[in-house]
Amino acid sequence: MSDDRVLTDEARHAVTKAIEEGRKIEAIKLYREATGSDLAEAKRQVEQMIAQLPSGAPKPIGPSSGCLGVVAGALALGAAWWWVA
């Protein structure tokens, strides 16, 4: 049974936003609260929503990607300082 028919536009937006932000568990929780479905059904529906996202949809950025930017920036500053000195 699909609970998708009782998912309001507001709830669908909240679930989709959580998915786009990489918060799948939160999306499942929001889906369950909005529809009253059990965990298995909510998980199945959220995974189906994920599968229907366009391939060009923004992917969540993991916490480690920021570190790479900091390291690259530090190396660039160090190289610039060395070049000037």
C-alpha positions, 0 to 999 in steps of 0.5 A: 500500500502506498501512503503517497496519496496522503503526503501534503505538498508541505510535507513532500517539500520537507521530505524532499529538502531532507533528501537533497541535504543528505538527511535520509533518516530525517526524510524517513522520519518526516514521511512517517509523521506525515503519513502515519506509515510504518518504518518499512513503508516510509523507507521504501517510499523515501528510497523511491523518491530518491530514485526519482530525483534527476541525475543532475540534482545537487548531491550533498557535500560530505563533512570531509570535503571542507577539509580538502578546501582548507588544506588546498588553501593553506598550501596555496598561501604557503606557496605564495608566501614562499614565492614572495620571500 
